[in-house]
Amino acid sequence: MPYIRKNDRLQYEELLEKLLDLLEQSGYHPGHMNFVISDLINKCLGEEGMSYTNANKWIGSLECAKLEIYRRLLVPYENDKCQENGEVFK
């Protein structure tokens, strides 16, 4: 769940802005985003130690992030497009 306390978010904001600037310089290249995510999780697993439980935890975080992005960002967009262009599934 990405809805951490506002106080907890503050510690990440400056770093996220720098990361966003770097990703922008890459043209938001998907390979760069994949690298950032993969390397971050790899480093976390290196710190925690490789185990099925730890890998499953990080894969679960990725899956939940994907689902939340879909739910909060893509579904409203798709609903708007359905209204604009007409229903496909009748």
Phi, psi and omega in degrees: 000124183278002188270066178278165181301148180302322178298323180289330180293326186304323183293341181262340190303311182297317179295321179294323177297317178296318179296318178298320177300317179294319178295323177298319179298331178279358185077027184053040181297127182302328178297325179291317177297317179300317178301312183301311181295313182297316182292321178299312180293320177301317179293321177297317178295324176297322178289317184279332187099137181286125172206162178300318182299313180292316178297318179297323178299315182287323175296321176298320177297318178297315182297317179293322176297317178300313181295322180290321175297317178298311184296315188273331185251311187280320181301311178299322178298312180297321177298317177299316181294324177297316178296319183289317189251352179101154183289142173264315185266110183246000000 
